[in-house]
Amino acid sequence: LCFAGDARVRGQTGVLSERRGSYPFIDFRLLNNTTLSGEIGTKKKVKRLLSFQRYFHASRLLRGIVPQASLYLLDEDYLGQARHMLSKVGMWDFDIFLFDRLTNGNSLVTLLCHLFNVHGLIHHFQLDMVTLHRFLVMVQEDYHSQNPYHNAVHAADVTQAMHCYLREPKLANFLTPSDIMLGLLAAAAHDVDHPGVNQPFLIKTKHHLASLYQNVSVLENHHWRSTIGMLRESRLLAHLPKEVTQDIEQQLGSLILATDINRQNEFLIRLKSHLDNQDLRLEDAQDRHFMLQIALKCADICNPCRLWDLSKQWSERVCEEFYRQGDLEQKFELEISPLCNQQKDTIPSIQIGFMTYIVEPLFERWAQFTGDTPLSENMLNHLRRNKAKWRSLLHKQHSSSRSNDHSGQVTGSQEQTLNEDETP
């Protein structure tokens, strides 16, 4: 099944899953230890590292069984608090950082097990709980905890947001169990095995993933194919008819590929057209799928719409990831990517640009679709307040730089125009 606007998603015969761990992540320790300029160690060192990483990742299926008992090792008070938080999982002020601490770093697994149960998906699809848990552990472990932003906590945050959006009346009244499962799975796995650097970095360093996907939606294709690999390896859906599993894999691809920020205008134009013409028919599977794509796009970049304390943490994390990439580029004498220069690109200026050019246009359209529900109004209010706070911080930075500039020249930088390739 192919959906309009997603010609990149090929038929089942053309969908190849990626074996887990077959493409190792960018190893910052190797990069930092090398003394060569512009060259990442010797071929022998790289080959040895890749072999180790392949072995390390290949053993994860067996190791995936171990964390099942991890929650039971926690103090009962922590478990009680985690359970209490899950009772409010549909609230927009849900603190995913606290939940991750209470679950001993198992926020994604714990959240998904709960949501699959809440939505009746385990019963509807006759899923085996042990197999489901094993699959979710695979997904959680294939996120890189060393990434400040693109890690399993981000995936859990996006999944919690997706759960909130799936409950919006305009959408919820039409969703099938299949739609709900696809939405939650896509949210949980949309950034799996993210290397902590962006697509332009992979392209200019001639990374194997860039070659594999011909420089088009490189990371998103990798996230999708890796997810298919884990689904097949875990055999979570092996009991379902082949045509059903093929359809699920295809739609997962369509959803995950929609998170490519380079396709932002494509989706916004299409959404605007539907809303202006009032021709969305959610009884139609294709229109429902399109709105699931929009919901996932919203969930993926909803950080600026959260409470300030949560939003600020995410902003600092994503910028730290940008700066790490910039440091790597500087170390190996590559051109520093936009938004990745810690000396020039400040967190306030990055966030103001992101909110203005990416977040606001999408969430204003989403509010138009939902009909200005309490959740949509709440998100837009947070967005405006957070943007005002970043503007205030930017103004303070400029004032400080002026007072410290003994030559009398203004050193503050102007707000950055967001480069789409560098967004979260």
C-alpha positions as CSV (number, residue, x, y, z in Angstrom):
1,L,0.0,0.0,0.0
2,C,1.5,3.3,-1.1
3,F,0.2,6.7,0.0
4,A,0.1,9.9,-2.1
5,G,3.1,12.1,-1.6
6,D,5.3,9.2,-0.5
7,A,6.7,7.9,-3.7
8,R,10.0,7.1,-1.9
9,V,8.3,4.3,-0.1
10,R,8.7,1.3,-2.4
11,G,6.7,-1.9,-2.4
12,Q,7.5,-4.9,-0.1
13,T,9.8,-6.5,-2.7
14,G,12.0,-3.4,-2.5
15,V,11.9,-2.9,1.3
16,L,15.1,-4.3,2.8
17,S,15.5,-4.3,6.6
18,E,18.8,-3.4,8.1
19,R,20.4,-5.9,10.3
20,R,20.8,-4.4,13.8
21,G,24.2,-3.0,14.4
22,S,25.4,-3.5,10.8
23,Y,26.1,0.2,10.5
24,P,28.0,1.4,13.6
25,F,27.4,4.9,15.0
26,I,29.8,7.7,14.9
27,D,32.3,6.9,17.6
28,F,33.4,10.1,19.2
29,R,36.1,8.4,21.3
30,L,37.8,7.2,18.1
31,L,37.6,10.7,16.6
32,N,38.9,12.4,19.6
33,N,41.8,10.0,20.1
34,T,43.2,10.2,16.6
35,T,46.2,12.5,16.0
36,L,45.7,12.7,12.2
37,S,44.1,15.7,10.7
38,G,41.3,15.1,8.2
39,E,41.6,11.3,8.6
40,I,39.8,9.1,11.1
41,G,42.6,6.8,12.3
42,T,44.1,4.0,10.2
43,K,42.1,1.5,8.2
44,K,43.1,-1.3,10.5
45,K,41.8,0.6,13.6
46,V,38.5,1.4,11.9
47,K,38.1,-2.2,10.8
48,R,38.7,-3.5,14.3
49,L,36.3,-1.0,15.8
50,L,33.5,-1.9,13.3
51,S,34.0,-5.6,13.9
52,F,33.7,-5.1,17.7
53,Q,30.6,-2.9,17.3
54,R,28.9,-5.5,15.0
55,Y,29.6,-8.2,17.6
56,F,28.4,-5.9,20.4
57,H,25.1,-5.1,18.7
58,A,24.5,-8.6,17.5
59,S,24.4,-9.8,21.1
60,R,21.7,-7.4,22.0
61,L,18.8,-9.8,21.3
62,L,20.1,-12.1,24.1
63,R,20.9,-9.2,26.4
64,G,17.5,-7.7,25.7
65,I,16.0,-10.4,28.0
66,V,18.0,-9.1,31.0
67,P,16.3,-5.7,31.6
68,Q,12.9,-7.3,32.2
69,A,13.8,-7.6,35.9
70,S,15.3,-4.1,36.1
71,L,12.1,-2.4,37.3
72,Y,11.7,-4.9,40.1
73,L,15.1,-3.9,41.5
74,L,13.8,-0.4,42.1
75,D,12.6,0.8,45.4
76,E,8.8,0.4,45.8
77,D,8.5,4.2,46.3
78,Y,9.9,4.8,42.9
79,L,7.6,2.2,41.3
80,G,4.7,3.8,43.0
81,Q,5.6,7.2,41.7
82,A,6.1,5.8,38.2
83,R,2.7,4.2,38.3
84,H,1.1,7.4,39.5
85,M,2.7,9.3,36.6
86,L,1.4,6.8,34.1
87,S,-2.1,7.5,35.4
88,K,-1.6,11.0,34.1
89,V,0.2,10.1,30.8
90,G,-2.4,12.0,28.8
91,M,-1.6,15.3,30.5
92,W,0.5,17.8,28.5
93,D,2.7,18.7,31.6
94,F,4.0,15.1,31.8
95,D,7.6,15.3,32.9
96,I,9.5,12.6,30.8
97,F,12.8,13.4,32.5
98,L,11.4,12.6,35.9
99,F,9.6,9.5,34.5
100,D,12.9,8.2,33.0
101,R,14.6,8.6,36.4
102,L,11.7,6.8,38.2
103,T,11.9,3.9,35.7
104,N,15.7,3.6,36.0
105,G,16.3,4.7,32.4
106,N,13.5,2.5,31.0
107,S,11.0,5.2,30.1
108,L,10.4,4.1,26.5
109,V,9.8,0.4,27.3
110,T,7.6,1.2,30.3
111,L,5.6,3.9,28.5
112,L,5.0,1.7,25.4
113,C,3.9,-1.3,27.4
114,H,1.4,0.8,29.3
115,L,0.1,2.6,26.2
116,F,-0.3,-0.7,24.2
117,N,-2.4,-2.0,27.1
118,V,-4.4,1.2,27.6
119,H,-5.3,1.3,23.9
120,G,-6.2,-2.4,23.9
121,L,-3.6,-3.2,21.3
122,I,-2.2,-6.3,23.0
123,H,-5.7,-8.0,23.0
124,H,-6.7,-6.7,19.6
125,F,-3.6,-8.0,17.8
126,Q,-3.1,-11.0,20.1
127,L,0.5,-9.8,21.0
128,D,2.7,-11.9,23.2
129,M,3.8,-9.7,26.2
130,V,7.3,-11.2,26.4
131,T,7.8,-10.7,22.7
132,L,6.5,-7.2,22.9
133,H,8.8,-6.4,25.8
134,R,11.8,-7.9,24.0
135,F,11.1,-5.8,20.9
136,L,10.7,-2.6,22.9
137,V,14.0,-3.3,24.7
138,M,15.6,-3.7,21.3
139,V,14.3,-0.3,20.2
140,Q,15.3,1.4,23.5
141,E,18.8,0.0,23.4
142,D,19.4,1.0,19.8
143,Y,19.1,4.6,20.8
144,H,22.5,6.0,21.8
145,S,22.5,7.2,25.3
146,Q,25.6,9.4,24.7
147,N,23.5,11.6,22.4
148,P,22.4,14.7,24.4
149,Y,19.1,14.9,22.4
150,H,18.5,12.1,20.0
151,N,18.2,9.3,22.6
152,A,15.5,7.0,24.0
153,V,14.2,9.8,26.3
154,H,13.4,11.9,23.3
155,A,11.7,8.9,21.7
156,A,9.6,8.5,24.9
157,D,8.8,12.2,24.9
158,V,7.6,12.0,21.3
159,T,5.6,8.9,22.0
160,Q,3.8,10.6,25.0
161,A,3.0,13.6,22.8
162,M,1.7,11.3,20.1
163,H,-0.6,9.6,22.7
164,C,-2.0,13.1,23.5
165,Y,-2.6,13.9,19.8
166,L,-4.3,10.5,19.2
167,R,-6.8,11.4,21.9
168,E,-7.9,14.7,20.2
169,P,-11.6,14.2,19.4
170,K,-11.3,15.3,15.7
171,L,-8.9,12.4,15.2
172,A,-9.8,9.9,17.9
173,N,-13.3,9.4,16.6
174,F,-12.0,7.8,13.4
175,L,-8.9,6.0,14.4
176,T,-8.7,2.2,14.1
177,P,-6.5,0.0,16.3
178,S,-4.1,-0.3,13.4
179,D,-3.8,3.5,13.1
180,I,-3.1,3.7,16.9
181,M,-0.5,1.0,16.9
182,L,1.2,2.5,13.8
183,G,1.3,6.0,15.4
184,L,2.8,4.7,18.6
185,L,5.4,2.4,17.0
186,A,6.4,5.2,14.6
187,A,6.8,7.7,17.4
188,A,8.9,5.2,19.5
189,A,11.2,4.2,16.6
190,H,11.3,7.4,14.5
191,D,15.0,8.2,15.5
192,V,16.3,4.8,16.4
193,D,20.1,4.4,16.0
194,H,20.5,8.1,15.4
195,P,24.3,8.8,15.2
196,G,24.1,12.3,16.8
197,V,25.0,14.1,13.6
198,N,22.8,15.4,10.8
199,Q,22.4,14.4,7.2
200,P,24.8,17.1,5.7
201,F,27.6,15.8,8.1
202,L,27.0,12.2,6.8
203,I,27.1,13.4,3.2
204,K,30.2,15.5,3.4
205,T,32.1,12.8,5.3
206,K,31.0,10.2,2.7
207,H,29.4,8.0,5.4
208,H,28.1,4.6,4.1
209,L,24.5,5.5,5.0
210,A,24.6,8.6,2.7
211,S,25.8,6.3,-0.1
212,L,23.2,3.7,0.7
213,Y,20.3,6.1,0.5
214,Q,21.8,8.3,-2.2
215,N,21.8,11.4,0.0
216,V,18.0,11.4,0.3
217,S,16.3,11.2,3.7
218,V,19.4,9.3,4.9
219,L,18.6,9.2,8.6
220,E,14.9,8.7,8.2
221,N,15.4,5.7,5.8
222,H,17.9,4.2,8.3
223,H,15.5,4.6,11.2
224,W,12.7,2.9,9.2
225,R,14.8,0.0,7.9
226,S,16.3,-0.6,11.4
227,T,12.7,-0.7,12.8
228,I,11.7,-3.3,10.2
229,G,14.8,-5.3,11.1
230,M,13.8,-5.3,14.8
231,L,10.2,-6.2,14.1
232,R,11.3,-9.2,12.0
233,E,14.0,-10.2,14.4
234,S,11.7,-10.1,17.4
235,R,8.9,-11.8,15.5
236,L,6.4,-9.5,17.2
237,L,4.0,-9.6,14.3
238,A,5.0,-13.1,12.9
239,H,1.5,-14.5,13.8
240,L,-0.3,-12.0,11.6
241,P,-1.1,-12.6,7.9
242,K,1.8,-11.7,5.6
243,E,-0.2,-9.0,3.8
244,V,-1.0,-7.3,7.2
245,T,2.7,-7.2,8.2
246,Q,3.7,-5.9,4.8
247,D,1.2,-3.1,5.1
248,I,2.4,-2.3,8.6
249,E,6.0,-2.1,7.5
250,Q,5.1,0.1,4.5
251,Q,3.0,2.5,6.6
252,L,5.7,2.7,9.2
253,G,8.1,3.8,6.5
254,S,5.6,6.5,5.3
255,L,5.2,7.8,8.8
256,I,8.9,7.9,9.7
257,L,10.0,9.4,6.4
258,A,7.5,12.2,7.0
259,T,9.7,13.4,9.9
260,D,12.4,14.5,7.4
261,I,12.5,18.3,8.0
262,N,13.4,18.9,4.4
263,R,9.9,17.8,3.5
264,Q,8.3,20.4,5.9
265,N,7.0,22.7,3.2
266,E,5.6,19.8,1.2
267,F,3.4,18.7,4.2
268,L,2.5,22.2,5.2
269,I,1.3,23.1,1.7
270,R,-0.8,19.9,1.5
271,L,-2.3,20.4,5.0
272,K,-3.2,24.1,4.2
273,S,-4.9,22.9,1.0
274,H,-6.9,20.3,2.8
275,L,-8.0,22.8,5.5
276,D,-8.8,25.6,3.1
277,N,-10.8,23.3,0.9
278,Q,-12.3,21.5,3.9
279,D,-11.9,18.2,2.0
280,L,-10.4,16.0,4.7
281,R,-12.4,12.8,5.0
282,L,-11.1,10.9,8.0
283,E,-13.3,7.9,7.1
284,D,-10.8,7.5,4.2
285,A,-7.7,5.5,5.2
286,Q,-5.4,7.8,3.1
287,D,-6.6,11.0,4.8
288,R,-6.3,9.4,8.2
289,H,-2.8,8.3,7.4
290,F,-1.9,11.8,6.3
291,M,-3.1,13.3,9.6
292,L,-1.1,10.6,11.4
293,Q,2.0,11.9,9.5
294,I,1.1,15.4,10.6
295,A,0.6,14.3,14.2
296,L,4.0,12.6,14.2
297,K,5.7,15.7,12.8
298,C,4.1,17.8,15.6
299,A,5.1,15.3,18.2
300,D,8.7,15.3,16.9
301,I,9.2,19.0,17.3
302,C,6.8,19.8,20.2
303,N,9.5,20.7,22.7
304,P,8.9,24.5,22.3
305,C,5.3,23.9,23.1
306,R,6.1,22.3,26.5
307,L,6.3,24.0,29.9
308,W,9.3,26.3,30.0
309,D,11.4,24.1,32.4
310,L,11.0,21.1,30.1
311,S,11.3,23.0,26.9
312,K,14.5,24.7,28.1
313,Q,16.1,21.4,28.9
314,W,15.4,20.1,25.4
315,S,16.7,23.3,23.8
316,E,19.9,23.0,25.7
317,R,20.3,19.3,24.8
318,V,19.7,19.8,21.1
319,C,22.1,22.7,20.9
320,E,24.7,20.7,22.8
321,E,24.4,18.0,20.1
322,F,24.8,20.7,17.4
323,Y,27.9,22.0,19.1
324,R,29.4,18.6,19.4
325,Q,29.1,18.2,15.6
326,G,30.6,21.6,15.1
327,D,33.6,20.7,17.3
328,L,34.1,17.5,15.2
329,E,33.9,19.5,12.0
330,Q,36.4,22.0,13.4
331,K,38.8,19.3,14.6
332,F,38.9,17.7,11.2
333,E,39.0,20.9,9.3
334,L,35.6,20.6,7.8
335,E,33.3,23.6,7.2
336,I,31.2,24.1,10.4
337,S,27.6,23.5,9.7
338,P,25.0,26.2,10.3
339,L,23.8,26.4,14.0
340,C,26.8,24.2,15.1
341,N,29.3,26.9,15.9
342,Q,29.2,27.5,19.7
343,Q,31.1,30.8,19.3
344,K,28.5,32.3,17.0
345,D,25.2,30.3,17.3
346,T,23.6,31.0,20.7
347,I,20.9,28.8,22.1
348,P,18.3,31.7,22.2
349,S,19.0,32.7,18.5
350,I,18.7,29.0,17.4
351,Q,15.5,28.5,19.3
352,I,13.8,31.7,18.1
353,G,14.6,30.8,14.5
354,F,13.3,27.2,15.0
355,M,10.1,28.4,16.6
356,T,9.4,31.1,14.0
357,Y,10.1,29.2,10.8
358,I,9.4,25.6,11.7
359,V,7.2,25.2,14.8
360,E,4.7,28.0,14.7
361,P,3.5,27.4,11.1
362,L,2.9,23.7,11.8
363,F,1.2,24.1,15.2
364,E,-1.0,26.9,13.9
365,R,-2.3,24.5,11.2
366,W,-2.6,21.7,13.7
367,A,-4.8,23.9,15.9
368,Q,-6.9,24.8,12.9
369,F,-7.4,21.1,12.2
370,T,-8.3,20.1,15.8
371,G,-10.6,23.1,16.2
372,D,-8.7,25.0,18.9
373,T,-9.1,22.4,21.5
374,P,-7.7,23.0,25.1
375,L,-4.6,21.1,24.2
376,S,-3.9,23.0,21.0
377,E,-4.5,26.4,22.8
378,N,-2.3,25.3,25.6
379,M,0.6,24.3,23.3
380,L,0.4,27.6,21.4
381,N,0.3,29.6,24.6
382,H,3.4,27.8,25.8
383,L,5.1,28.4,22.4
384,R,4.5,32.1,22.6
385,R,5.6,32.4,26.2
386,N,8.7,30.4,25.5
387,K,9.6,32.4,22.5
388,A,9.2,35.6,24.5
389,K,11.6,34.2,27.1
390,W,14.2,33.3,24.5
391,R,13.9,36.8,23.1
392,S,14.5,38.3,26.5
393,L,17.6,36.1,27.0
394,L,18.8,37.1,23.6
395,H,18.4,40.7,24.5
396,K,20.3,40.2,27.7
397,Q,23.1,38.5,25.8
398,H,23.3,41.4,23.3
399,S,23.3,44.0,26.2
400,S,26.1,42.1,27.9
401,S,28.2,41.9,24.8
402,R,27.8,45.6,24.2
403,S,28.9,46.4,27.8
404,N,31.9,44.2,27.4
405,D,32.9,45.6,24.1
406,H,35.5,48.2,25.0
407,S,35.9,49.3,21.3
408,G,32.3,50.4,21.3
409,Q,31.3,48.1,18.5
410,V,28.2,45.9,18.8
411,T,29.2,42.2,18.8
412,G,25.8,40.6,19.2
413,S,24.7,38.5,16.3
414,Q,21.4,38.8,14.5
415,E,18.8,36.1,14.8
416,Q,19.6,33.1,12.6
417,T,17.5,32.0,9.7
418,L,17.0,28.4,10.3
419,N,18.7,25.9,8.0
420,E,16.2,23.1,7.7
421,D,18.8,20.4,7.8
422,E,19.9,21.3,11.3
423,T,16.5,21.1,13.1
424,P,15.8,18.5,15.8
